[in-house]
Amino acid sequence: MSLRTRLIIAFLLLSVLPLSAVTFLSYTSSVRAFELAAQREATESATDVSRRMEMVTADVGRRMDRLFVAGTDSPLRPFTPDPQSIRDRVGSLLGDTAALVERVEFHPTPGLPSAPDPVAGSVPVPIPPSPPRRGGLGPGGGGGRRGPPPGSQVIVMDIPRIVEEARQAAAAQGVAPADPKIGRLVEKRIEQQLAANQAGLTRIAEEMTRDAALADARRAPVAQGQNIEVAIQKDGRVIGRANARLNMDRTLRMVLGFARRDQGEISFAVDRAGTLYTPEATDAAQLKTLGVEQTALVAAEGTPRRTGDWIVVARRAPNGIIFGIARPIGESLRDIRRASVRNLGFGMLVIALAFIGIVPISHRMTQRLTTLTRGVQQLASGDFRTRVPVGSRDEFGALAGAFNQMAEDLERHEAAAVEQERLRRELELSRLIQTEMLPRAPLRTGAVSIAGISIPAQEVGGDFFNYFLLPDGRLAMLVGDVSGKGVGAALLMANIQATLRARLPHEHDLSTLADRLDGELERNTPGAVYLTLFLAIFDLDSRLLRYVNAGHNPPVVLRQNGSIDTLDATGMPIALYAGHGYTERRVTLQPGDLVFFYTDGLVEAANAAGDMLGFEPLQRLLASADRATVEAVLRDMEHHVAEFRGTVELADDATMMALAIG
C-alpha cells in the first residue's frame, strides 16, 4: 500500500470515525437528557394530580364532618342526628363537592338516641352485622370492619335523588317535567360545580391547611377506592361514622383536568379494578393503543416506562388509585435526530472539502518522496553525482538539501577513498621494494655469521639494515633509521643504501665517509629530515671491527664470558646538525662474542598498559636468548617482543641484526 493511500485512509479514519462517534454520543446524551427532563416534568405532574386527589378527598371529609356536627342545640345535650336538618344542610355544607358525591351515609355510635322519622331524601336503613369484606367503605365494602349492632339505623343521603327533587321543584314552578331544558340545566349546574371546584382548589387547600381538625389523625378521612369514611366527633367523643361514595368518573375527570397540556401530555388514572380514566374520550383511545393499563402498574413502582414515542410516569395514591402522565416525545426526538443528522452532514461536508484539499497535498508529498527514493537508488548504485531538486523550504526541501549534501560528501569521500587506495598500493609497492632491498638470507663466511630481520609496522618506515662482503674480503655492515615515515623516508633510505654500497669499497676512513654523507644530506634534503646510522667494517682475519655511530642506538656486544659492552655514538645523527664531524672507533671481537644491532622501533615497542620495552629489559632478554645460531637469537628476540606487546601494533618498524663470531 502506497504512502498516499495510507495518508488518505488515515485521514478518513481520524476524521470520519471520530465525527460519527461524537455525533452518536451527542445524540444519545441529548436523548437521555431530554428523557430525564421529560420524566422529571411528568413525575411532577403525576405527583401534582395525585396530591390534588388527596386534597379533594380531604375536602369531602371535612365537609362531611361539618354536615353531621353543625347545628346542635347545646354542648350538654346528646347529639341526635336529624335527617331533615342534615338534608337541608347538604347543599350548603357539601358546596362545590356535591356534584362529586353520589351517596352519603351516617352510622351512629350505639347508645345514642334514635333519629326521628326519615324524611324525603333520607332513608333509615337497619344495618345487620357486616361480615369482613375487601374494597371500599360504606355500602360498597367495610374494609374489614363490622357495622353497628343490629337494630341501629343508618342515615343515607342519596345525592342524585336530592338533585331529582330539585328538578321536580323546578317543574313545579312551571317547567314541564319532560322539557329537555331541565336536564340541560342540571347538567350545566354539575359542569359549573366542576369548574367551580377547579377554580376554588387553591382556596380549599388553604382552608385545609388552616383547619386544625384535618391535622388531627383521629379525624383524618380514610379513603379506599371511591369511598371516604370520617369519624364524627362531638365535644371530644365519637358520635358516629360518616362515609361518602364518590362519582369516580366526575371526580377523576375534574382532578385530571388540572394536569398541564402544554407539551401534549395526557393525564390518566387507573382504579383498583383496572378501569382507565382520562379527561377526554379521545385521550383514552390513544392511551389504550399504548397499553397504558399494564405500563402504569410498572411505572407506579418508581420506574418510568418508555412506550414507542411516549414516556409514561405513574404514582400510586394512598387510596390505591394510580395517577399518571403520558407525555409524547416523538416530535422532540425527531428534532434531535434531525439536528444530529444535520450536524453530521455539515461535518461530512467539511471533511469532504478537507479531503479535496489533502489529495493534491498528499500527491505532492509522495511525489517528492518518490524523487528522493530514485535518488537514493542511484546513489546506492554508485552514482555519487546524483542530485535531487529542492522545490520547497519545508521539511521535504530540508530533506532534499540534506540528501544533496550527503551525495556531495559521498562523492568527495569516494574520491578520497580512491586516492587512499592509490596511496595504499603505492605504499605496498614501496614496502615491497624496501623489503627487496634488505638481505633475504644470513651470510656466513669463515667463522663469522650474520643475519637480520625487520618487523614491519602499519606504515612504511625508514629502517634499513644490510651486510655484504667488500672486494678485499672484509664484511661491511649498515643499520640505519631515517626520520619520518612514508614513501619519502623509504626513498631516502633506499638512496642512502645505494650511496653507501657504492662508496664503501673506495673509502678507507669511515669518519670521512660519514662526514661527507652528513654534508650532502644537509644540502639536498629538507631541514627536518635526518638519519641515525651505524656504519662498520669487520676484518675477518684480525677480528677488528671499525665503526662510526652517527646518533644510532648503541649495539650490544655479548662477550663469551657473559659481560656486555655497548658501541656508543661517535657523532650526531647525519644531517641533523651538519659539520660537527664523526669519530671512527675500533673494537676487537673474540670467538664466541655476539654483536646485536637494532633500531629504536624495538626498544620503543609498547604493551597494552602503555609501557615501553626499554634498553635494559632488552639486554636481559638478549642474555637469555638461544645463541646456537644467529637465526635462533633473532627468533627468540622476536618472540619476546611479541609476547611483551601482546595485541598492540608496532608504532615503528623494529629492525634487528646479529653478528656471531664462531
Disulfide bonds with the S-S distance in Angstrom:
none
